[in-house]
Amino acid sequence: MKAFEGQVVWITGAGTGIGKAGALMFAEDGATVVLIGRRRKELSEVADAIGKSGGTAVVEPLDVSDREAVRAAGARLIDRLKRVDILVNNAGLNVVNRRLEEVTAEDWDHVLAVNLTGAFNMVQAVMPAMRAQKDGLVINVASTAARRVSGVAGIAYSASKFGMLGMSLSLTQEAWKFGIRACCLCPDDVNTPIMARRRFKYPPEVLAQFIQPEDLAATMRFVALMPKNTSIPEMVICPTNVRPYTPAESGVPS
């Protein structure tokens, strides 16, 4: 039997990057994977790849910041699939103008709505099924921006990821009584499309030294296969070649 045979895994931001890599990994290991994201085309491409490999995927176009849409989709998915074993809160974004003197209130609202409130909306959607099962795992993909402030991440993104870490640790403290575990992954630089939204453009040889999406998928697998009497509340993942940020990258005057 495969590691996740018979399990149902929901992944947000599943069309590209970390979410896509996680979806492919869980599907290969036998899970039915629900692909959640705003762009149907990318989700369908991931679902096609999973299907061609003999796996099972369900495409669910959804804006996680839309609470009523999340509630409706969650109820529909649980009615259809009967359970949800793992939620991966991976959906996230950032804006180009990130520093205090340039970020707008609208940018702030948008980043917080998706990165933090969207993750909370998804947690609320899975809680009824996980509590009924007396079992479940929530993996929240945050960032090292949840643990240290830098001009690279910006004020809104940093606030959203600090918030996600706090939410995740609160789940660890409170949800265990229902058989539910939570883990907050805090990766440093990952080679995903979000890098294109930084002003500083990295050459291919630098991107190759970053954490790769498949590395985060392997981390999710490790966390999900831990014995159920153990919990990893927080995990920091860094590239082996940890680089100090330069003034050009951080936006801090030299």
Secondary structure, 3 states (H helix, E strand, C coil): CCCCCCCEEEEECCCCHHHHHHHHHHHHCCCEEEEEECCHHHHHHHHHHHHHCCCEEEEEECCCCCHHHHHHHHHHHHHHHCCCCEEEECCCCCCCCCCCCCCCHHHHHHHHHHHHHHHHHHHHHHHHHHHHHCCEEEEEECCHHHCCCCCCCCHHHHHHHHHHHHHHHHHHHHHHHHCEEEEEEEECCECCHHHHHCCCCCCHHHHCCCECHHHHHHHHHHHHCCCCCCCCCEEEECCCCCCCCCHHHHCCCC
